[in-house]
Amino acid sequence: MARIPIHSLTNTELRKRARELLPRGHGFARRVHRRAMLEGRFEPERFGLGPEACAAWASNFSFDLPDIVAMKSDESEHGATSKMVLRLDDGLEAESVCIPMGRDRYTLCVSSQVGCKMGCAFCETGRMGLLRHLRTEEIIAQVLVAKHRLGWPIRNIVFMGMGEALDNADHVIQAIRVLNDEAGLAIGQERLTICTAGHVEGIRALDRQNFKRLNLSISLNAANDSLRSEIMPVNRRTNLAELQDALKGYRPRRNFALGVNYCLLPGINDTQEDARGVADLCGPLGRVLVNVIPYNPGTKPLTRAPEEAEVEQFIAWLRAEGLPVRERVTKGRSVMAACGQLGNPEARRKRAMRESSSSLVIPRGHADASGVESSSSLVIPPARPHP
């Protein structure tokens, strides 16, 4: 039987499994779990257990954290934005970013997949295609490595790294439970944010979990189906009307405010008409906060980064429509750690060379089993001159 990763379980779940699997020593499960989560160590022998009990723990449970294979930092007036690259047990890599938020507070941006099948044209991860989902323990490991190996003072966690979080809903939902576990990491739901490109089934699955204080944000980026389908192929499967309907039904608490992320692409989605479209779509959704994110060019840029005057103009148009708006300050662009820049598209080629017959490798430009296509098939409209 495969060993069970401790960090894939809540404290209560570990205690239950320990009672089922261990002939002795299971009474220390609560303390074993807390030490693993709060100190990053799996040491049942430290609790005075005998050799037989320790051997039983080691044969039934594991606590393996991935190695850090690369670290990059971008210093700015806001502090250092740092990216870590973790090597997983199959040789693939996942990236996480520590983002300074001011007043000595930091947010960790975690990945939920290696690659992504959403194929968004402006996203580096989308160019990889989906290599695989991350398991619950691999999601939690990003937090544990950040806290215990690097000493990062993490306050908030956002699922905005590599991958579409709600395409991996089962593992992400369990990760939320583990992060939120009061007997473990005890990270409040209000400090956790799930970001989705518009995975309607995942939004509804999340709604059924009854997470009252969990934050949700949608990556919108275009408010008409024609443009959104070109830059975000997920829109071909679920159009804006269907997405809007799902979001109207997601109201976990009375004062919930939906995050609406809008990546500003000069010459593509930056007109006053685009701003009016955002307002029309947000109108029936209750409280929202629009985050305008200046585009961060990757290795194959879709367009240039917007100038600050262009960002300010678009924000002004949104505010004129009555929307609350803030600009997402660009952090980490120089080390490919900014929004939309995570991932290594070469990972797909390297994996294909190792496992040419693997069914996990989805050729670029072809639909996978979900029907979502890669962005290599997109025809991007010519850039429009900015007024």
Secondary structure, DSSP 8 states (H G I E B T S, - for coil): ---EEGGGS-HHHHHHHHHHH-SSSGGGHHHHHHHHHHHS---GGGGT--HHHHHHHHHHEE----EEEEEEEEEETTEEEEEEEEE-TTS-EEEEEEEEEETTEEEEE--SEEE-SS--TT-TGGGG-EEEE--HHHHHHHHHIIIIIS---EEEEEE-SSS-GGGGHHHHHHHHHHHH-TTTT---GGGEEEEESS-HHHHHHHHTTT-SS-EEEEE---SSHHHHHHH-THHHHS-HHHHHHHHHT--SSTT--EEEEEEE-TTTS-SHHHHHHHHHHHGGG-SEEEEEEE----SS-SS----HHHHHHHHHHHHHTT--EEE----SGGGT-STT----THHHHHHHHH-TT-TT---TTS--TTS---GGG----------
